Amino acid sequence: MYKIGELSKLCNIPVKTLRYYDSEGLLCPEKIDSLTGYRYYSAAQLSDCYRILAMKELGFTLDEIRAGQKLPGQELLRLLADKQRELDALLTRTRQSISTLRRLSVAIKEEKNMYNIVIRKSEKITIACARLLLPDRSLPCQALTALRNIVPLEIQGGRTVLIDYETEYRGGSYDMGLGVELTGKLPGDLPFMSPIRETTVCFPDETACLICGQDEYDQAVAALRQHLEEQHCQITGPTYQIIYEDGIVEIKIPVCRLSAAPQEPRNDDIPVNFENDERVIGRWELVDVLPSREQFLPGHPKTQPDAQSIRELYFLPEGEWYWCFGWTKGYLLASFGYPKQQSRSAYTIEEIDGETYMFIEMRFQTYLLYGGKPECWVLRQTDHRRYSRQEIRRRDPIPQAPADDPRVLGAWLVCDLVRRPEDFIPGRPNPAFPHDALFWRRALFLPEGEMRNTFRNVNDRKPYTDGPEVWRWVTGNVICNSACTASMYRFCEYQGTAYLLIQWKSGDYTFGGEEPYWYVFRRETA
């Protein structure tokens, strides 16, 4: 047993502090001498001292430390995980501040314009607004003059607003909103067929803002977007240009701060019970992906899809799952990725100009892994057919070739997964797919075209081997009988080691139409 002074020296905690911990019920002595009042601590309590010190250094309050001492193991782990997320956010903000300081230093040295960019809450503004497709970005001035001539002078404020709804402008026309600040109610007797409407521009989340001159607008927007990229911010709406009476411009972009690195997925609960919605059954074509619903304009897509983008979605009867998608009334369901991610994204349906559109608040990786906001996916219904999984599956022509390639015979162990064969670099595995995350684990090529493949169960991570009826091989291809796919294989050699690369035609290929990745195997040795 140790007296309080002895414990103080051992753990380098002042006696006064130890007495305070005792009074707060944080570290009580094992024994108090009834005659002398001396406090005695056991050797085991040294560990308690070190835990308290460690948790204080991590930023826990004494109340949190005391509460943590009473928690069972799993709840304590959750408390530590919450603190880690808090410290990660602090680290991100610190790095962002350092980046801003460096940017300002460079601007001063190179005598560039320095824009004072802040991210903060913004007030709302009520405007009389018209939305137009303009062939030239210089035309808003003329259109604003016409707008001011329509809106009664006595209810006009001093500010005008330009709203840039574009995200990846590709030429042709500009989708813009033109607004005049209102200080009163817009009358209902405006000129016949006037496109003007009263609206309130709100900024429910944080907004990135800067002040510039009118002739600096393009340069200022470019600087603002670069700053947001460096600060790991997601743009969640259009760009607002608020012009004051003296010609000063305030630029506002709604944003959401993201974590700098992927976090543990904030997975949604997937509903167990299905609820029908006959309106959604059929095929839907993806027409746009936007930061916000308000940026959608029929016939004027803002985003150019890339080769790997989802082009269409099917809503199968009874909510049947295909690929990584299912549904129930009001929600698109998704389950995908590693670590496992699952989302429940709300949808709404609208009839616009004779077409049926679906707007999905898509909770994908920006939302699940980085703490961002859902994107707005816009889909147009192309038909109302009751498809089945087998009907929409992509099938390959199966080559009629012999199984006559002795090089492949034997067992092969997985070592990588790459986009293209030329991306494989021995000894430098693809960081996007850790070895433990690889689904296909082992390929066994047998004589006469027989084959056994071993995979890792996505739920319990235990390996299992498919039966003999599922896979076979012919010269140059691996055949999946159940999926009707033919996957090419290739050999390569590096420093005397043979590698076998096999196309992986998963649901991304058979349902999503994407180009397959390639699994890389190395021959198994005894």
Secondary structure in CASP SS format (residue, H / E / C, confidence):
PFRMAT SS
TARGET T0000
AUTHOR 0000-0000-0000
METHOD secondary structure of the structure
MODEL  1
M C 1.00
Y E 1.00
K E 1.00
I H 1.00
G H 1.00
E H 1.00
L H 1.00
S H 1.00
K H 1.00
L H 1.00
C H 1.00
N C 1.00
I C 1.00
P C 1.00
V H 1.00
K H 1.00
T H 1.00
L H 1.00
R H 1.00
Y H 1.00
Y H 1.00
D H 1.00
S H 1.00
E C 1.00
G C 1.00
L C 1.00
L C 1.00
C C 1.00
P C 1.00
E C 1.00
K E 1.00
I E 1.00
D C 1.00
S C 1.00
L C 1.00
T C 1.00
G C 1.00
Y C 1.00
R E 1.00
Y E 1.00
Y E 1.00
S C 1.00
A C 1.00
A C 1.00
Q H 1.00
L H 1.00
S H 1.00
D H 1.00
C H 1.00
Y H 1.00
R H 1.00
I H 1.00
L H 1.00
A H 1.00
M H 1.00
K H 1.00
E H 1.00
L C 1.00
G C 1.00
F C 1.00
T C 1.00
L H 1.00
D H 1.00
E H 1.00
I H 1.00
R H 1.00
A H 1.00
G H 1.00
Q H 1.00
K C 1.00
L C 1.00
P C 1.00
G H 1.00
Q H 1.00
E H 1.00
L H 1.00
L H 1.00
R H 1.00
L H 1.00
L H 1.00
A H 1.00
D H 1.00
K H 1.00
Q H 1.00
R H 1.00
E H 1.00
L H 1.00
D H 1.00
A H 1.00
L H 1.00
L H 1.00
T H 1.00
R H 1.00
T H 1.00
R H 1.00
Q H 1.00
S H 1.00
I H 1.00
S H 1.00
T H 1.00
L H 1.00
R H 1.00
R H 1.00
L H 1.00
S H 1.00
V H 1.00
A H 1.00
I H 1.00
K H 1.00
E C 1.00
E C 1.00
K C 1.00
N C 1.00
M C 1.00
Y C 1.00
N C 1.00
I C 1.00
V E 1.00
I E 1.00
R E 1.00
K C 1.00
S C 1.00
E C 1.00
K C 1.00
I E 1.00
T E 1.00
I E 1.00
A E 1.00
C E 1.00
A E 1.00
R E 1.00
L E 1.00
L E 1.00
L E 1.00
P C 1.00
D C 1.00
R C 1.00
S C 1.00
L C 1.00
P H 1.00
C H 1.00
Q H 1.00
A H 1.00
L H 1.00
T H 1.00
A H 1.00
L H 1.00
R H 1.00
N H 1.00
I H 1.00
V C 1.00
P C 1.00
L H 1.00
E H 1.00
I H 1.00
Q E 1.00
G E 1.00
G E 1.00
R E 1.00
T E 1.00
V E 1.00
L E 1.00
I E 1.00
D E 1.00
Y C 1.00
E C 1.00
T C 1.00
E C 1.00
Y C 1.00
R C 1.00
G C 1.00
G C 1.00
S C 1.00
Y E 1.00
D E 1.00
M E 1.00
G E 1.00
L E 1.00
G E 1.00
V E 1.00
E E 1.00
L E 1.00
T C 1.00
G C 1.00
K C 1.00
L C 1.00
P C 1.00
G C 1.00
D C 1.00
L C 1.00
P C 1.00
F C 1.00
M C 1.00
S C 1.00
P C 1.00
I C 1.00
R E 1.00
E E 1.00
T E 1.00
T E 1.00
V E 1.00
C C 1.00
F C 1.00
P C 1.00
D C 1.00
E C 1.00
T E 1.00
A E 1.00
C E 1.00
L E 1.00
I E 1.00
C E 1.00
G C 1.00
Q H 1.00
D H 1.00
E H 1.00
Y H 1.00
D H 1.00
Q H 1.00
A H 1.00
V H 1.00
A H 1.00
A H 1.00
L H 1.00
R H 1.00
Q H 1.00
H H 1.00
L H 1.00
E H 1.00
E H 1.00
Q C 1.00
H C 1.00
C E 1.00
Q E 1.00
I E 1.00
T C 1.00
G C 1.00
P C 1.00
T E 1.00
Y E 1.00
Q E 1.00
I E 1.00
I E 1.00
Y C 1.00
E C 1.00
D C 1.00
G C 1.00
I C 1.00
V E 1.00
E E 1.00
I E 1.00
K E 1.00
I E 1.00
P E 1.00
V E 1.00
C E 1.00
R E 1.00
L C 1.00
S C 1.00
A C 1.00
A C 1.00
P C 1.00
Q C 1.00
E C 1.00
P C 1.00
R C 1.00
N C 1.00
D C 1.00
D C 1.00
I C 1.00
P C 1.00
V C 1.00
N C 1.00
F C 1.00
E C 1.00
N C 1.00
D C 1.00
E H 1.00
R H 1.00
V H 1.00
I C 1.00
G E 1.00
R E 1.00
W E 1.00
E E 1.00
L E 1.00
V E 1.00
D E 1.00
V E 1.00
L E 1.00
P C 1.00
S C 1.00
R H 1.00
E H 1.00
Q H 1.00
F C 1.00
L C 1.00
P C 1.00
G C 1.00
H C 1.00
P C 1.00
K C 1.00
T C 1.00
Q C 1.00
P C 1.00
D C 1.00
A C 1.00
Q C 1.00
S C 1.00
I C 1.00
R C 1.00
E E 1.00
L E 1.00
Y E 1.00
F E 1.00
L C 1.00
P H 1.00
E H 1.00
G H 1.00
E C 1.00
W C 1.00
Y E 1.00
W C 1.00
C C 1.00
F E 1.00
G E 1.00
W E 1.00
T E 1.00
K C 1.00
G C 1.00
Y E 1.00
L E 1.00
L E 1.00
A E 1.00
S E 1.00
F E 1.00
G C 1.00
Y C 1.00
P C 1.00
K C 1.00
Q E 1.00
Q E 1.00
S E 1.00
R E 1.00
S E 1.00
A E 1.00
Y E 1.00
T E 1.00
I E 1.00
E E 1.00
E E 1.00
I E 1.00
D C 1.00
G C 1.00
E E 1.00
T E 1.00
Y E 1.00
M E 1.00
F E 1.00
I E 1.00
E E 1.00
M E 1.00
R C 1.00
F C 1.00
Q H 1.00
T H 1.00
Y H 1.00
L H 1.00
L H 1.00
Y H 1.00
G C 1.00
G C 1.00
K C 1.00
P C 1.00
E E 1.00
C E 1.00
W E 1.00
V E 1.00
L E 1.00
R E 1.00
Q E 1.00
T E 1.00
D E 1.00
H C 1.00
R C 1.00
R C 1.00
Y C 1.00
S C 1.00
R H 1.00
Q H 1.00
E H 1.00
I H 1.00
R C 1.00
R C 1.00
R C 1.00
D C 1.00
P C 1.00
I C 1.00
P C 1.00
Q C 1.00
A C 1.00
P C 1.00
A C 1.00
D C 1.00
D C 1.00
P H 1.00
R H 1.00
V H 1.00
L C 1.00
G E 1.00
A E 1.00
W E 1.00
L E 1.00
V E 1.00
C E 1.00
D E 1.00
L E 1.00
V E 1.00
R C 1.00
R C 1.00
P H 1.00
E H 1.00
D H 1.00
F C 1.00
I C 1.00
P C 1.00
G C 1.00
R C 1.00
P C 1.00
N C 1.00
P C 1.00
A C 1.00
F C 1.00
P C 1.00
H H 1.00
D H 1.00
A H 1.00
L C 1.00
F C 1.00
W E 1.00
R E 1.00
R E 1.00
A E 1.00
L E 1.00
F E 1.00
L C 1.00
P H 1.00
E H 1.00
G H 1.00
E E 1.00
M E 1.00
R E 1.00
N E 1.00
T E 1.00
F E 1.00
R E 1.00
N C 1.00
V C 1.00
N C 1.00
D C 1.00
R C 1.00
K C 1.00
P E 1.00
Y E 1.00
T E 1.00
D C 1.00
G C 1.00
P C 1.00
E C 1.00
V C 1.00
W E 1.00
R E 1.00
W E 1.00
V E 1.00
T C 1.00
G C 1.00
N E 1.00
V E 1.00
I E 1.00
C E 1.00
N C 1.00
S C 1.00
A C 1.00
C C 1.00
T E 1.00
A E 1.00
S E 1.00
M E 1.00
Y E 1.00
R E 1.00
F E 1.00
C E 1.00
E E 1.00
Y E 1.00
Q C 1.00
G C 1.00
T E 1.00
A E 1.00
Y E 1.00
L E 1.00
L E 1.00
I E 1.00
Q E 1.00
W E 1.00
K C 1.00
S C 1.00
G H 1.00
D H 1.00
Y H 1.00
T H 1.00
F C 1.00
G C 1.00
G C 1.00
E C 1.00
E C 1.00
P C 1.00
Y E 1.00
W E 1.00
Y E 1.00
V E 1.00
F E 1.00
R E 1.00
R E 1.00
E C 1.00
T C 1.00
A C 1.00
END
